[in-house]
């Protein structure tokens, strides 16, 4: 289930999980908002905003104001998408043709995955060196998410704007 959720983190979420399972959204100032997963949160994105709709509420979050968001499935498991610095740089962003992924210390088992905002996996590759080139010229203009993981465990995700 954890692996499926990692790959579908940007899809609509309609899971019936334990009552303590939540979606957490944290602002840069540390303020945190939580949504019980039993309320079936649906997450959608546009270029500047994340929208969370549940059976009881609708919230809008400007992406520039967010530090991270995560899903806590139970007390022992959480899946985080965050903007902490792991020595990873991605440039240029916005990108036209070629995106460069720089990692200070690439780890064995490190991969990148490129998703569209509908959660479709578009590309996945192993990261074998400190600098990896990602061809973006065959993708349409729009917003994408690049997720970096080590052995299937996500460590950092980036919003990418393709021009």
N, C-alpha and C positions, 0 to 999 in steps of 0.2 A: 504494500500500500504506500509506503514511504517513497519508493522509487517512482511509482505512478504519479504521486502528488508533486514530486520535484519536476517532472516533465510537463505537468499540466497546471503549474502554479499560476499561469496567466490565462487559463481558461475559466469559464464560469464554474463556480464551486457550489455544488449542491450535495454536500455530504451530511449524512446523519451519523454523527459521532457522539462520543461521551460529552456530558454537560460541561466538563472542565476544558474541552477543546475550544480554542479561540483563534481568531485572526487578530493580530496586534498591528497597529499602525503607530509609528513613533515620529514625532516632529523633531526638527533639529534642536529645539530648545529642551528636549527631553520629555515633553508632554506625550502621553500615550493614550490611544483610544483602542478599545477592544470590542470585538464582535463575536458572540458565541457562534460556533459553526452549526449548532442546531438551528440557528436562524437563517441558514443557507445563504451566506454572503456570496454575491456575484461581483467580481472585480472586472472593471473595464478600464481601458486607457485611451487617451488621445495624446497628442504631442506634449501637452503641458499639464495634464490632470489625470489623477486616478479616481475612479468613481467606485464606491462600495454601496451596493443595494442589498438589503436583507428583507426578510418578511415583515420587519417592524420599522425600518429606517432607511434613509438615503443620505449618504455623506459624500462630499467632494473634497479632495485633497490636492492642492497644487504640488506637483512633483518637486519643484525647487525648494519646498518647505519640509520635505520628508527626509529623515535620517535612515529609516528602514521600515520594513514590514516583515512579519513572520507568522507562521502557523504553529501553534502548539497543539499537538495531537493528543498528548497525555502528559503526565508529569515527567516522563523520562525522555520524550522525543520532541524535538522542535526542528523546524526547517526555516532557515532565515535567508532573506534576500536583503543585503545591506550595502551600505556605501563606505564601510570601513576600509582603511588603506591596508592592502596586503602586498604592497610593492608592485601593484599592477597598474599600468597606464595603457590607455587606449586613445589613439589619435589617428587622423584628425576626426573631430566630431563637431559638426556634421561632416559626413564623408560623401565623396562622389564615387570613386572607383576602388581605392585600396585602403583598407583599414589596418593599422599596425597595432598589435597587441604586444606590449613589453612586460615581462615578468622578471623581477630581480632574481628570484631563485625558483625556477620551474621545478616542480616536484614530479616524481614518477607517478604515473596514473592521472596526470592533469589533462583535462579536456576543455574545449569550449563548445558551447551549443548556441546557435543563433535561432531565435524564435521571432515570429511575427506577433502582432498584438492580439491575434486570435488564439495564440498558444501553439500554433503549428511549428514543429521543429523543421527548420529549413536547411540547417547544415550542422554537422558535428565533426570535429577533428581533434586528434591528440595534439597536445602542446609539447613539442620536443626540444625547444630551444628558448633562449631568453627573448627572442623576437620572432613573432609569427605574423605573416601577412595574410589578410582575409580579403578575398575578392568580393566586392560589393556591387560591381558594375552590372551584374545580371539581375539585381533586385530593383523593384519599383521604389520611387520616392515614398518616404514615410518613416515611421518610427518602428524600431526593432529592439529586441532585448538580447544581449549577449551574456550568457551565464558561464562562469568559470567553475569547474568542480575538480575535486581530487577523489578518485575512486568512487564517483557517484555522489559525493557529499559537496553540496554547493558552498563556495567560499566567497564569491562576489558576483554581482550582476551589474550590467551597465545598460542605460538607455542610449540607443544609437539613433541618430537622425540621418537618413539617407536622402541626399539631394539629387 
